[in-house]
C-alpha cells in the first residue's frame, strides 16, 4: 500500500516525475492528462515548464527539440483518444455516476465552456487544468467533425507543447541558478492556473444563470 501511495505522490510532483521517469514518464503523463478523463488531476502546465528547465541543466539528457516533439505528439494523440472516447460513449457519460476519478461537474463545466467558445475552446483549454482533459471528450460527445477537431487539436497541442517547455529551457539557459527555486515556480504556476480556473468557472456560471 505504501508503494502505491508513494507512486501517486510522484505523479503529483513535477520535479519527482522528471527525476524518477525522465522524458518517458513526462510524455506518458502529458498523453494521459490531455484526454483520459481519470487523469485530470495530473500536473500539466508547470510540468512542461520544468521539463524545459531541467532540459537546460541536462537533468533531462535530450536535445530540447526532441523533448518538444515528444510533448506535442503526446498532447495531440492524447486529445484524439479523448475525442474518440467521447464519440464512442456519447450519451453514456450523462448517466455515469460520480467516482474517485470522474466528476460530473467537471464534464458540465467543460461543456459550458465549449458551448461558449466553440472550436477555439480546444486551444484555450490547453492552458487550463481539468478543461484541458475534458474538452476533447466534449468535442467527441457533440459529434464535432473530425476535420475541425483535428485543426484545433493540432494547433492547440503545438502551441501549448512548444511555448511552455521552450520558456523553461531559455529561462534556464539565461539564469541557471533558477533551478534552485523550483518550488517557487510550482507555486507560481499553481496560482496562475487556479486563478484561470476560478475565472472561467465564474464566467460559465454567469452565462448559464443568464440563460
C-alpha positions as CSV (number, residue, x, y, z in Angstrom):
1,X,0.0,0.0,0.0
2,X,2.8,2.4,0.8
3,X,4.4,1.7,-2.6
4,X,1.1,2.7,-4.3
5,X,0.8,5.8,-2.3
6,X,4.4,6.8,-3.0
7,X,3.8,6.3,-6.7
8,X,0.8,8.6,-6.6
9,X,2.9,11.2,-4.8
10,X,5.4,11.0,-7.6
11,X,2.7,11.6,-10.2
12,X,1.6,14.8,-8.4
13,X,5.1,16.2,-8.1
14,X,6.6,17.5,-11.3
15,X,10.1,17.5,-10.0
16,X,9.8,13.9,-8.9
17,X,8.2,12.9,-12.3
18,X,11.3,14.3,-14.1
19,X,13.8,12.8,-11.7
20,X,12.0,9.5,-11.4
21,X,10.9,8.8,-15.0
22,X,12.6,11.4,-17.2
23,X,11.2,12.2,-20.7
24,X,9.4,8.8,-20.9
25,X,7.2,9.4,-17.8
26,X,6.7,13.1,-18.8
27,X,5.4,12.0,-22.2
28,X,3.1,9.4,-20.8
29,X,1.6,11.9,-18.3
30,X,1.1,14.6,-21.0
31,X,-0.7,11.9,-23.1
32,X,-3.0,10.9,-20.2
33,X,-3.7,14.4,-19.0
34,X,-4.8,15.6,-22.4
35,X,-7.8,13.2,-22.9
36,X,-8.2,10.4,-20.4
37,X,-10.9,11.6,-18.0
38,X,-9.4,9.9,-15.0
39,X,-6.1,11.7,-15.4
40,X,-7.4,15.3,-14.9
41,X,-5.6,15.6,-11.6
42,X,-2.1,15.2,-13.2
43,X,0.2,18.2,-13.5
44,X,0.4,19.8,-16.9
45,X,1.5,23.4,-17.4
46,X,4.2,23.6,-14.8
47,X,5.4,20.1,-15.7
48,X,6.1,21.3,-19.2
49,X,7.9,24.4,-17.9
50,X,10.0,22.4,-15.5
51,X,10.8,19.8,-18.2
52,X,12.2,22.6,-20.4
53,X,14.1,24.0,-17.4
54,X,15.5,20.6,-16.4
55,X,16.5,20.0,-20.1
56,X,18.6,23.2,-20.0
57,X,20.5,21.9,-17.0
58,X,21.0,18.4,-18.6
59,X,18.9,16.8,-15.9
60,X,16.9,15.5,-18.9
61,X,19.7,14.5,-21.3
62,X,17.8,15.1,-24.5
63,X,18.0,18.0,-27.0
64,X,15.2,20.4,-26.4
65,X,13.7,19.8,-29.9
66,X,13.3,16.1,-29.1
67,X,11.6,17.0,-25.8
68,X,9.2,19.4,-27.5
69,X,8.4,17.0,-30.3
70,X,7.6,14.2,-27.8
71,X,5.4,16.5,-25.8
72,X,3.5,17.9,-28.8
73,X,2.8,14.4,-30.2
74,X,1.7,13.1,-26.8
75,X,-0.7,16.1,-26.3
76,X,-2.2,15.7,-29.8
77,X,-2.6,11.9,-29.6
78,X,-4.0,12.1,-26.0
79,X,-6.7,14.5,-27.2
80,X,-7.5,12.2,-30.1
81,X,-8.1,9.4,-27.6
82,X,-10.3,11.7,-25.5
83,X,-12.2,12.7,-28.7
84,X,-12.9,9.2,-29.8
85,X,-13.7,8.1,-26.3
86,X,-16.4,10.8,-26.1
87,X,-17.7,10.0,-29.5
88,X,-18.0,6.3,-28.6
89,X,-19.7,6.8,-25.2
90,X,-21.8,9.7,-26.3
91,X,-24.8,10.0,-24.0
92,X,-23.4,7.3,-21.7
93,X,-21.4,9.9,-20.0
94,X,-24.5,11.8,-19.0
95,X,-25.7,9.0,-16.7
96,X,-22.2,7.9,-15.4
97,X,-22.2,8.2,-11.6
98,X,-19.5,10.2,-9.8
99,X,-16.4,8.3,-8.7
100,X,-12.9,9.0,-7.4
101,X,-11.7,9.7,-11.0
102,X,-14.9,11.0,-12.6
103,X,-16.8,14.1,-11.5
104,X,-19.9,15.1,-13.4
105,X,-19.3,18.8,-12.5
106,X,-16.0,18.7,-14.5
107,X,-17.9,17.4,-17.5
108,X,-20.6,20.0,-17.2
109,X,-18.1,22.8,-16.7
110,X,-16.2,21.8,-19.8
111,X,-19.4,21.5,-21.9
112,X,-20.5,25.0,-20.9
113,X,-17.0,26.4,-21.7
114,X,-17.0,24.6,-25.0
115,X,-20.5,25.9,-25.9
116,X,-19.3,29.5,-25.2
117,X,-16.1,29.4,-27.2
118,X,-16.8,26.8,-29.9
119,X,-13.8,25.1,-31.5
120,X,-11.5,27.7,-30.0
121,X,-12.1,26.1,-26.7
122,X,-9.8,23.3,-27.7
123,X,-7.0,25.8,-28.0
124,X,-7.9,28.0,-24.9
125,X,-8.5,24.9,-22.7
126,X,-5.0,23.6,-23.3
127,X,-3.8,26.2,-20.8
128,X,-6.4,25.3,-18.2
129,X,-6.3,22.3,-15.9
130,X,-9.3,20.0,-15.9
131,X,-10.7,21.7,-19.0
132,X,-7.7,20.5,-20.9
133,X,-8.7,16.9,-20.1
134,X,-12.4,17.2,-20.8
135,X,-12.6,19.5,-23.8
136,X,-11.7,16.8,-26.4
137,X,-14.1,14.4,-24.8
138,X,-16.9,17.0,-25.1
139,X,-15.9,17.6,-28.7
140,X,-16.5,13.9,-29.3
141,X,-19.8,13.7,-27.4
142,X,-21.3,16.6,-29.6
143,X,-20.0,14.8,-32.7
144,X,-17.7,17.6,-33.8
145,X,-16.4,16.9,-37.4
146,X,-13.1,15.2,-37.2
147,X,-11.6,17.7,-39.7
148,X,-12.4,20.6,-37.4
149,X,-11.3,18.8,-34.3
150,X,-8.0,17.9,-35.9
151,X,-7.3,21.5,-36.9
152,X,-7.9,22.9,-33.4
153,X,-6.2,19.9,-31.7
154,X,-3.0,20.2,-33.7
155,X,-2.8,24.0,-33.3
156,X,-3.6,23.8,-29.6
157,X,-1.3,20.9,-28.9
158,X,1.6,22.5,-30.8
159,X,1.2,25.9,-29.2
160,X,0.9,24.5,-25.7
161,X,3.5,21.8,-26.1
162,X,6.0,24.3,-27.5
163,X,5.7,27.5,-25.6
164,X,5.9,26.2,-22.1
165,X,8.9,23.9,-22.4
166,X,10.8,26.5,-24.5
167,X,10.1,29.2,-21.9
168,X,11.5,26.9,-19.2
169,X,14.5,26.0,-21.4
170,X,15.6,29.5,-22.4
171,X,15.0,30.8,-18.9
172,X,17.2,28.1,-17.5
173,X,19.8,28.9,-20.2
174,X,19.8,32.6,-19.2
175,X,19.6,32.1,-15.4
176,X,21.0,28.6,-14.5
177,X,20.6,29.4,-10.8
178,X,16.8,29.4,-11.2
179,X,16.9,25.6,-10.8
180,X,17.3,26.2,-7.0
181,X,13.9,27.9,-6.9
182,X,11.8,25.1,-8.4
183,X,9.2,25.1,-5.6
184,X,8.5,28.8,-6.1
185,X,8.0,28.2,-9.8
186,X,5.5,25.5,-9.0
187,X,3.6,27.8,-6.6
188,X,3.6,30.5,-9.2
189,X,2.0,28.2,-11.8
190,X,-0.5,26.8,-9.3
191,X,-1.6,30.4,-8.5
192,X,-1.9,31.3,-12.2
193,X,-3.8,28.1,-13.2
194,X,-6.1,28.3,-10.1
195,X,-6.9,31.9,-11.0
196,X,-7.7,30.9,-14.6
197,X,-10.0,28.1,-13.5
198,X,-11.8,30.2,-11.0
199,X,-12.3,33.0,-13.5
200,X,-13.6,30.5,-16.1
201,X,-15.9,29.0,-13.5
202,X,-17.5,32.3,-12.7
203,X,-17.7,33.2,-16.3
204,X,-19.5,30.0,-17.1
205,X,-21.8,30.3,-14.1
206,X,-22.7,33.9,-15.2
207,X,-23.5,32.7,-18.7
208,X,-25.7,29.8,-17.6
209,X,-27.5,31.9,-15.0
210,X,-28.4,34.4,-17.7
211,X,-29.9,31.7,-19.9
